[in-house]
Amino acid sequence: MDDIRIERMTEAHIESFHRALDIVARERKYLTLLEAPPLEDTRKFALSSMANGNVHLVALDGDALVGWCDIRRHFFPSRAHCGSLGMGLLSDYREKGLGRRLIEAAIEAAREAGMIRIELGVHADNVRAIRLYERVGFVREGVSRDAFCVEGHYTDVINMAMIFW
Ligand SMILES: CC(C)(COP(=O)(O)OP(=O)(O)OC[C@H]1O[C@@H](n2cnc3c(N)ncnc32)[C@H](O)[C@@H]1OP(=O)(O)O)[C@@H](O)C(=O)NCCC(=O)NCCS
């Protein structure tokens, strides 16, 4: 795992980011998306988001993209001090400390970009992710009850945030 590099995402990573996003989304447990949007939509979205100064980091094993973490600033001026965090790792790369490295680097980049508050939503049964978020300083702020549903199975979403001051 020590060989895995964490870097800023560039245009060259978009296809492999799309592939990794699709794999994790299709697990249908962790992400709001149940599959990745079409590649061209993902490309447009990522290029525009990166151009707007949002945080997009990737974890690379050689040339292979094995994880990502993004923190995207809210659009409205009154919420522009806030960013929303999303992340995922391919299954072979989980539970080895990589998530922690990735999120810590992303939080630092968000802080450098002037964000004050980082928010996220996590499914209540995703104990591994909740543990990671608590370890790096997120606190629970509330619960959106039955907010995620796949095949008739409802799950609560826990709203978490960290604030830098
Ligand atoms: C959630 C995710 C990013 C965490 O990254 P990771 O590399 O697997 O986690 P780490 O190895 O860095 O471990 C983070 C913490 O969780 C703990 N942990 C690891 N596996 C765990 C498990 N199965 N249950 C509970 N805690 C667990 C670790 O011990 C560590 O806590 P510690 O610092 O107190 O020891 C990664 O597992 C993942 O991508 N999962 C699927 C997609 C996903 O859930 N995305 C987030 C959506 S909100």
The ligand as an ORCA input file, in Angstrom:
! r2SCAN-3c Opt
* xyz 0 1
  C     -15.025      3.719      3.316
  C     -13.618      3.578      2.777
  C     -13.237      4.819      1.966
  C     -12.667      3.484      3.995
  O     -11.354      3.372      3.558
  P     -10.440      2.140      4.030
  O      -9.126      2.289      3.405
  O     -11.187      0.875      3.786
  O     -10.366      2.409      5.601
  P      -9.040      2.453      6.477
  O      -8.253      1.186      6.275
  O      -8.335      3.749      6.228
  O      -9.655      2.401      7.935
  C     -10.351      3.480      8.464
  C     -10.854      3.107      9.846
  O     -11.905      2.145      9.741
  C     -11.581      1.001     10.514
  N     -12.123     -0.158      9.824
  C     -11.586     -0.825      8.799
  N     -12.409     -1.818      8.439
  C     -13.468     -1.769      9.267
  C     -14.645     -2.541      9.384
  N     -14.911     -3.559      8.561
  N     -15.527     -2.197     10.362
  C     -15.284     -1.156     11.195
  N     -14.185     -0.385     11.102
  C     -13.288     -0.699     10.154
  C     -10.087      0.985     10.569
  O      -9.627      0.236     11.676
  C      -9.802      2.453     10.718
  O     -10.074      2.898     12.021
  P      -8.898      3.102     13.066
  O      -8.091      4.240     12.492
  O      -9.635      3.444     14.291
  O      -8.132      1.825     13.118
  C     -13.450      2.315      1.891
  O     -13.627      1.160      2.680
  C     -14.425      2.276      0.719
  O     -14.141      2.829     -0.330
  N     -15.573      1.598      0.907
  C     -16.584      1.465     -0.164
  C     -17.121      2.791     -0.673
  C     -17.613      3.672      0.454
  O     -18.117      3.204      1.474
  N     -17.476      4.991      0.248
  C     -17.929      5.964      1.233
  C     -19.345      6.332      0.987
  S     -19.957      7.507      2.194
*
